[in-house]
């Protein structure tokens, strides 16, 4: 069970970035449902998702960049 409750669509107002997350990513992930407690934070992550999709790197090279960045920062991927 999540420590932070997951927001569902019926729990947010119509002007919430919840729908934008669905449109941009294709689905509302649990991550969005948690971050959605702060509409500004969710809006920021959705904007970041759009920017990352617009990158000119092909998918394999982009994934390699993500992996290398996680490795350099000692993060679990």
N, C-alpha and C positions, 0 to 999 in steps of 0.2 A: 504494500500500500504506500502511496506517495505521502511524504510529509506535508507537502503543499497540495491542497486540493486542485484537481484538474478542472479548468473552466470548460463548460460545454456551451454550445451556441445559444441556448435559451437563457443563459445566465449573464449575457453581455448585451449592452445597448446596441442599437442598429449602427451607430457611428463608430463602433469599435473596430480596430484593425484585424480582428479575427477573420472576417471574410476576405480581407486582402491576403492574409497568410494562405488561405485555402486557394485563392486564385493564383497566387504567385508560385507556391510550392506544389500545388496539386492536391494537397490534403492538409488537414490541421494535425500536426504532430503533437505528441504529449509535451514536447519541449515548448511549443507555442501555447499550449493550454496552461502551462505553469507561468511562463513569462508574461502571458496575457493579463496577469494580475496588475501589471503596470502597462497600460496601453502605450505609453511612450516608448518603453523598452521593446515591446513587441513590434511597434512600428519601425524602430531602428533596426531590429533583426531582419524584418521583411525587406527594408531598403537595402541592407547588406546582401541579402539573398539575390535581389535583383541585380546589384552591381557585380556580384560574383558570376551570375549567369551571363552577363554581358562581356566577360573577359574574352580575349581573343585566343587564349591558350586552348588547345584541344583537351578533351576530357582526361586522357591518360596523363598528360603533362600537368594539368591542374591537380589531379589526385596525387601525383608525385610531390607537388609543391606542398599540399596539405600534410602529407606524411612526413616530409622532411622538416617542416615547421614544427610539427608535433614532436618529432625526434629531438630537434635542437632545444626545445623547451621542456624536455623530459615529461611530456604529456602522454597519457594513454590514449590511443586513437580508437 
